[in-house]
Amino acid sequence: VVSIFVNPRQFGPGEDLDRYPRDLAGDAEKLRGAGVDLLFAPSVDEMYPAGFSTTVHIAGLSEGMEGERRPGHFDGVATVVARLLGLVLPDVAFFGQKDAQQCAVVMRLVKDLGLPVEVRVAPTVRESDGLALSSRNAYLTAEERKAAPALFRALLATQLVHELGEKKAEKLLKAFRLAVSTEPLLVLDSVDLVDVATMRPVEKVDRPVLLAAAVKVGRTRLIDNVVFGG
């Protein structure tokens, strides 16, 4: 079973809900080729019928990083995931590493509520040049698309700086900012170096950490991350 639902509750004011790329027919064809048995593509009214009044909030994990920059975003994520899990009743649910904070929120949701589902985090799927697959990649012009993989390269360059011996978060973040700045079409929106378990900032890398960043490429906001340390 694959669910496809553009969830209005996780889009903030001024975000791209109305123009978010949608290609249900194309997605359905890809899913047939992949051997999917059922495509669950509900309407907004089906997901949130009249009188729907529940919001799920995951304290702590959802409040920093993207949660701080996009107030209410992870309440929308947690609410829709709880609803989808309740409707589909899967044995296993798959989420992508590209949305690392979302994965942490979902795993906490499932653990805290004792939901009978195993959450598996799948590696980020990338184009041959390293760009993480995303619906929003469709917004990119040809020139922007050529520049976009510089985000992943900057993440890998920072990981290499750590592997060569640097432990201080301040210097690793500086290395990332320097690497991103080499591509003039990328405008850094945010970067965080956090503990993978708590999603809280670290001062040094002495345990597994997540380096997560967002950049603007033209009008498009792209996110990506790498995990290292420990």
C-alpha positions in Angstrom: 0.0 0.0 0.0 1.3 3.4 -0.9 -0.3 6.6 0.3 -0.1 9.9 -1.5 -1.5 13.0 0.2 -0.5 16.6 0.0 -1.2 17.5 3.6 -2.4 21.1 4.1 -1.9 21.0 7.8 1.9 20.9 7.5 2.1 23.9 5.2 2.5 27.3 6.8 1.2 30.7 5.6 2.9 31.8 2.4 4.3 28.3 1.6 3.7 26.4 -1.6 0.6 24.3 -0.9 -1.3 25.5 -3.9 1.5 25.1 -6.4 3.1 22.0 -4.8 3.9 19.5 -7.7 1.1 16.9 -8.1 1.1 14.1 -10.7 -1.2 11.4 -9.5 -1.5 9.7 -12.9 2.2 9.6 -13.3 2.8 8.4 -9.8 0.2 5.7 -10.2 1.9 4.4 -13.4 5.3 4.3 -11.5 3.6 2.4 -8.7 2.1 -0.2 -11.1 5.6 -0.8 -12.4 6.9 -1.3 -8.9 4.3 -3.9 -8.1 2.2 -1.9 -5.7 -1.1 -3.4 -4.8 -3.0 -0.4 -3.6 -2.7 3.3 -4.0 -4.4 5.2 -1.2 -4.9 8.8 -2.4 -7.6 10.4 -0.2 -9.0 13.9 -0.6 -8.6 16.5 2.1 -12.3 16.0 3.1 -11.7 12.3 3.5 -8.7 12.8 5.7 -10.2 15.6 7.7 -13.9 15.1 7.7 -16.3 17.7 9.2 -15.8 17.9 12.9 -12.2 16.7 12.9 -10.6 18.3 15.9 -7.5 16.4 16.9 -3.9 17.6 16.7 -0.9 15.5 17.7 2.1 17.3 19.1 5.4 15.6 19.8 7.2 17.7 22.4 11.0 18.2 22.2 11.9 16.5 18.9 9.5 18.7 16.9 10.4 22.1 18.4 13.9 22.9 17.1 15.3 23.1 13.6 12.6 22.9 11.0 9.9 23.0 13.7 11.2 26.3 15.0 11.4 27.8 11.5 8.1 26.4 10.3 5.7 26.7 13.4 3.1 24.0 13.4 4.7 22.0 10.6 5.4 18.9 12.7 2.0 19.0 14.4 0.6 18.6 10.9 3.1 15.8 10.1 2.3 13.9 13.4 -1.4 14.3 13.0 -1.5 13.1 9.4 0.8 10.2 10.0 -1.2 9.1 13.0 -4.3 9.2 10.8 -2.7 7.4 7.9 -1.4 4.6 10.2 -4.8 4.2 11.7 -6.5 4.0 8.4 -4.0 1.7 6.6 -2.9 -0.4 9.6 0.5 -1.3 8.1 2.9 -3.8 9.5 5.8 -1.7 8.4 5.9 2.0 7.4 8.8 3.5 5.4 10.1 7.0 5.6 13.0 8.7 3.9 16.2 9.8 5.6 16.1 13.1 3.6 13.4 14.3 6.1 15.5 13.2 9.2 13.7 15.3 11.8 10.3 14.0 10.5 11.6 10.5 10.9 12.5 11.1 14.5 9.1 12.7 15.2 7.3 9.7 13.6 9.4 7.1 15.5 8.6 8.9 18.8 4.9 9.1 17.9 4.8 5.3 17.3 6.8 4.5 20.4 4.8 6.8 22.7 1.4 5.7 21.5 2.4 2.0 21.3 1.2 1.7 17.7 1.7 -1.8 16.3 3.8 -0.7 13.3 7.6 -1.0 12.6 9.0 2.3 11.3 12.0 1.8 8.8 14.0 4.8 7.7 15.2 4.3 4.1 18.4 5.9 2.7 17.8 9.1 0.7 17.4 8.3 -3.0 19.6 10.5 -5.2 20.1 11.4 -8.8 23.4 10.3 -10.3 25.0 13.7 -9.4 23.9 13.4 -5.8 20.8 15.6 -5.7 18.3 14.2 -3.3 15.0 13.3 -5.0 12.2 15.7 -4.1 8.9 16.8 -5.6 10.2 20.4 -5.4 13.0 19.6 -7.8 10.4 20.2 -10.5 10.6 23.9 -9.7 14.3 24.2 -10.7 15.3 25.8 -14.0 18.0 24.0 -16.0 20.7 26.3 -14.5 19.4 25.9 -10.9 19.2 22.1 -11.4 22.9 22.1 -12.4 23.8 24.0 -9.3 21.6 22.2 -6.8 23.9 19.1 -6.1 26.4 21.5 -4.5 24.3 21.1 -1.3 25.1 17.4 -1.0 28.8 18.1 -2.0 29.0 20.6 0.9 27.6 18.1 3.3 30.1 15.4 2.2 33.0 17.9 2.4 32.0 18.7 6.0 31.8 15.0 6.8 35.3 14.6 5.4 36.6 17.5 7.6 35.3 15.5 10.6 36.9 12.3 9.4 40.2 14.1 9.1 40.0 14.9 12.8 37.8 18.0 13.4 35.4 17.5 16.4 34.2 21.1 17.2 30.8 21.9 15.9 31.6 25.5 15.4 34.4 24.7 13.0 32.4 22.0 11.2 29.6 24.5 10.6 32.1 27.0 9.3 33.5 24.4 6.9 30.0 23.7 5.6 29.1 27.4 5.1 32.4 27.9 3.2 31.7 24.8 1.0 28.2 26.0 0.2 29.4 29.5 -0.7 31.4 28.2 -3.6 28.2 27.8 -5.6 26.7 31.3 -6.1 23.2 30.1 -7.0 22.8 28.5 -3.5 21.7 30.7 -0.7 22.1 29.1 2.7 18.8 29.2 4.6 19.7 27.1 7.6 22.2 24.6 8.9 22.1 22.5 12.1 24.5 20.0 13.7 22.5 18.0 16.2 22.5 14.8 18.2 20.6 12.1 16.1 18.7 10.9 19.1 17.5 14.2 20.6 17.7 16.7 17.6 19.4 19.1 20.0 22.5 21.1 19.0 26.0 19.7 19.9 29.2 21.6 20.7 31.4 18.7 19.6 31.1 15.4 17.7 31.5 12.7 20.3 28.5 10.7 19.3 26.4 10.2 16.1 25.2 13.5 14.8 23.0 14.8 12.0 24.3 17.6 9.8 21.1 19.0 8.2 20.8 22.0 5.9 18.4 23.9 3.8 19.3 26.2 0.8 17.4 28.4 -1.5 18.0 27.8 -5.2 16.1 30.6 -6.9 12.6 30.3 -5.4 13.0 26.7 -4.4 14.0 25.6 -0.9 15.9 22.3 -0.8 16.9 20.2 2.2 19.4 17.4 2.7 21.5 15.9 5.5 24.3 13.4 6.4 24.9 11.4 9.6 28.4 10.8 10.9 30.4 10.5 14.2 30.1 8.1 17.1 
